[in-house]
Amino acid sequence: MDVTLRLAQQPDADELLGRSPLAALVGMLLDQQVPMEWAFAGPYTIAQRMNAEDLDAHDIAAYDPDEFAALLSAKPAVHRYPGSMAKRIQQLCQYLVDHYDGDPAAVWEGVPTGKELLQRLNDLPGFGKQKAQIFLALLGKQLGVRPKGWREAAGDYGAAKSYRSVADITGPDSLHKVRAHKQEMKAAAKAEKAAKAAKAG
């Protein structure tokens, strides 16, 4: 894995995401309740604070939980909820150690079908169906991991030129399109909720 991603919108952080399977997974894990760039810059910040050039699942899993939480909480914090995210990252890394000998790329390497890959991603701690589908779409669209039926398994996120998620972001223009789509979805959900409330009333 050695590609150019544009998710953190910071060259050093994006370079790590493009060469490190664990950094990409951790970035995806962090991508909730904070801006996308903040989430995907997190792995680089963690690596720097651990004095490492890459993230290592064994090292993170073995880290003292209180110290790891403090590492994520130091200013600027890696996430809005650094304590709970520190716990989730360690759970993810422990799972990778237990099931894949600490090799995150083994989650997707050689998997024959998109359906099986989606199941593997869905089994990761902190990854629900939506996050698993988005990461599957990212693997297929930008990281060259395309098992049979990967687009179908990724659902709407697998569609070409859909601009629905981080899987479609390759620069400022596509970032703007994805943000616009998310705003439209939020507005539609709000309108639907208001309509239901009016009907109930």
Secondary structure, 3 states (H helix, E strand, C coil): CCCCCCCCCCHHHHHHHHHCHHHHHHHHHHCCCCCHHHHHHHHHHHHHHCCCCCCCHHHHHHCCHHHHHHHHHCCCCCCCCHHHHHHHHHHHHHHHHHHHCCCHHHHCCCCCEHHHHHHHHHCCCCCCHHHHHHHHHHHHHHCCCCCECHHHHCHHHHCCCCCCCHHHCCCHHHHHHHHHHHHHHHHHHHHHHHHHHHHHC
